[in-house]
Amino acid sequence: MALVPFPKKAPPAVRDDDLDSDRDRLDELEGEDASGGKMSFLEHLDELRRRIIYALGSVFAGFAISIFFVYDIFDFIYRPMQAMLPAGQQLIYTNPGEAFILLIKIALIAGLIIATPLVFTQVWLFIAPGLYVHEKKLAIPYVAMSSILFAGGAAFSHYVVFPITWRFFVSFDFASDILTFMPRVEPAFSMYLRLILACGITFQLPVLVLFLARLGLITPRFMIRNFKYAVLLIIIAAAVLSPDGSGVGLVAMGAPVVLLYIFSIGLAWVFGKKRTAESA
């Protein structure tokens, strides 16, 4: 009796996604072998110290550049404030060293804005060793987008949020012949600085959403489903970061962040990690 051989099963098809993930994993393993394995806790601390030193060095370099243009930057900040004051009034300072310290602070903040790309680069270099190869390719878009959005948030605060807030307080009529509004330069700059930093930080929302979406940690459906909670958190954050208690800064700061959240949903939809039918 002749034996009938069993039909051979065809090997399972290999998808391109599996090949890409295998290559990335092999690259990661080769990188670990070349560096002697994973970093220890002390090595992580040493790496963090190195990145902080480089970031501070970048800020100091920006400060050294800004100090030569500090009077121009001073006029850029305070001329709009002066223009919104009633006729005959001007900003004042009462302590002997107040104006000098103010110029140093202005140069330091300007140096921080100049060094923003280098600072974000150091942040990325610190977290990059824990990422896969295809995730490390996000470095250039991450640094560029973070820097542009921070500068955009600072510009939005300078031209929109702060003038609205400052004009509200300047135009507030106390209806009294006892009190006169004579704003000091230091509290005015503190309000200006808080709004600049708050808008610069909150404008990083699209970067955060894009990064998490690329890793597959959040999806557009999740963001849409939790939209009302996101708006509530944005209002709370704007109330905390806003330097005034009148609600003017809250509205001026919170409204664009809600629009950024909607824009971030679109980013997550276009650039987010695509789910396959099996994982779904």
Buried (B, 14 or more C-beta within 10 A) or exposed (E): EEEEEEEEEEEEEEEEEEEEEEEBEEBBEEEEEEEEEEBEEEEBEEBEEEBEEBBEEBBEBBBEBBBEEBEEBBEEBBEBBEEEBEEEEEBEBEEEEEEEEBBEBBBBBBBBBBBBBBBBBBBBBBEEBEBEBEBBEBBEBBBEBBBBBBBBBBBBBBEBBBBBBBBBBBEEEEEEEEEEEEBBBBEBBEBBBBBBBBBBBBBBBBBEBBBBBBBEEBBBEEBEEEEEEBBEEBBEBBBEBBBBEEEBBBBBBBEBBBEBBEBBBEBBBEBBBEEEEEEE
